[in-house]
């Protein structure tokens, strides 16, 4: 009787293992070369004894945020936050210098804690006019699955955003399950002050670094000190990060999200001011064998709320 | 029979648990209030259901390097490295500005990879004239035990050094078992370049930040974005980090290593140019209930090689 119970548990245990192994880690991705390449990559680098095995300490993944993990059109969400409630602004005429000025003006002399609270409060209440959803609901379900899949395989997953580090930190943990210490982004200098036994960090108007373009590998080296082995981006600002990743001595995988779904999201590339995917980037991707993810063809669903809508039918 | 076997395993299991619980996690520390406070702190914040319980994600420890984890007298090891083989230099006349100049001159236009290699090579060969040991052997055994003890209790342990980030990264993993991504230190800007398909990060002569004094909480916020709950330092440069730690809403513990052992190491405090422990710091420690570790009284052994010497007797 006891032997039978033991056997029963043993069989149940192995059945569960088999079930887990056969569960699709990326259910929102359509079957195809891109999905296959991600699974093949993760399987190979985590397989002990494999020629391409990578120890857990070196399994570094870096993922861009705007346009790679969530919607960036018609303008970066952080810009909408910075501009507060003035929704009639002409976003299309904003250039990078102007964005930096707004960025600095909106936070200078504010404590880091106050900034975090106001970003969290805004994210909890602001509604995107097209989708009628909170901005944190406009994240890409297939990428959430990638993050979870990588973390389950002992990858350290970092966000490397051209956007503000503290803005992304305000939602990274709850929305992406990426802890704040794994969020790298553009940031300004802070000033430490200690008054009446109460220490504070105050945001200044001095930039520290912009983690976009060449600033991405520079920031990766500063924060991580190791090269990524897998990286996801979607625009010209991610090119240097992908080159840096590819120069790792380990097996690597570089991917770019291409926004080609005007129905479910947006379609833009070479001509867009926001999230430009230039012809140079298309050439570099081809030359370096970087994978181009078609949102239209490779992603069954775009947003998590589509799954919930499915279930409620 | 099977019941008896089960019982045997159960008893063995619990005996092992008890044995593990009773093993001293800090064998190189003498029994006393400091050792007791570290063990009491770790036990309390990791005990589920305790009023002071802290979830693993918030168990952040920050530890200074020079004078807290390894010897900093008569001059910082990195300065000896930077000056190469010119051992007759008058270290005592070097001020901070001069050190910064040497720091910059010794690495500008060097790639990050080349710098790392040369630091590793130097550390593997250079010998400390007083102890006749490699510099990486002049680390404090009691602090190695603290790092291990914290990591075993799911703390994320970071080094926050006023010294160069890349110099400390060259030995942090092998000597302290602290991964390079947990090393925060003073650093300069790098410049990304991509030539003939070969990307490189080049060190420039532009400083990025100095993580000493107020720069320590600033750097902690930049890299971690969470307040530490336990912090170790040894000099005036660590005061702001300890204040910042103490302002955490969680239970906290702040400690300072006091160099009062002229026989086994060095004795210095208010009058020392290197690792100054000023009367102001003594006052702040008293006022804020920071623990002062006496190297002479609290540490049974200072260096790992003393243990090996003991065993070989």
HADDOCK unambig.tbl for C-alpha pairs under 7 A between the chains (distance, minus, plus):
assign (segid A and resid 180 and name CA) (segid B and resid 224 and name CA) 6.80 0.50 0.50
assign (segid A and resid 180 and name CA) (segid B and resid 225 and name CA) 6.03 0.50 0.50
assign (segid A and resid 181 and name CA) (segid B and resid 223 and name CA) 6.09 0.50 0.50
assign (segid A and resid 181 and name CA) (segid B and resid 224 and name CA) 4.32 0.50 0.50
assign (segid A and resid 181 and name CA) (segid B and resid 225 and name CA) 5.86 0.50 0.50
assign (segid A and resid 190 and name CA) (segid B and resid 218 and name CA) 6.22 0.50 0.50
assign (segid A and resid 192 and name CA) (segid B and resid 214 and name CA) 5.59 0.50 0.50
assign (segid A and resid 192 and name CA) (segid B and resid 218 and name CA) 6.48 0.50 0.50
assign (segid A and resid 199 and name CA) (segid B and resid 243 and name CA) 6.91 0.50 0.50
assign (segid A and resid 199 and name CA) (segid B and resid 244 and name CA) 6.18 0.50 0.50
assign (segid A and resid 201 and name CA) (segid B and resid 218 and name CA) 6.98 0.50 0.50
assign (segid A and resid 214 and name CA) (segid B and resid 192 and name CA) 5.59 0.50 0.50
assign (segid A and resid 218 and name CA) (segid B and resid 190 and name CA) 6.23 0.50 0.50
assign (segid A and resid 218 and name CA) (segid B and resid 192 and name CA) 6.48 0.50 0.50
assign (segid A and resid 218 and name CA) (segid B and resid 201 and name CA) 6.99 0.50 0.50
assign (segid A and resid 223 and name CA) (segid B and resid 181 and name CA) 6.09 0.50 0.50
assign (segid A and resid 223 and name CA) (segid B and resid 223 and name CA) 6.72 0.50 0.50
assign (segid A and resid 224 and name CA) (segid B and resid 180 and name CA) 6.80 0.50 0.50
assign (segid A and resid 224 and name CA) (segid B and resid 181 and name CA) 4.30 0.50 0.50
assign (segid A and resid 225 and name CA) (segid B and resid 180 and name CA) 6.01 0.50 0.50
assign (segid A and resid 225 and name CA) (segid B and resid 181 and name CA) 5.84 0.50 0.50
assign (segid A and resid 243 and name CA) (segid B and resid 199 and name CA) 6.91 0.50 0.50
assign (segid A and resid 244 and name CA) (segid B and resid 199 and name CA) 6.18 0.50 0.50
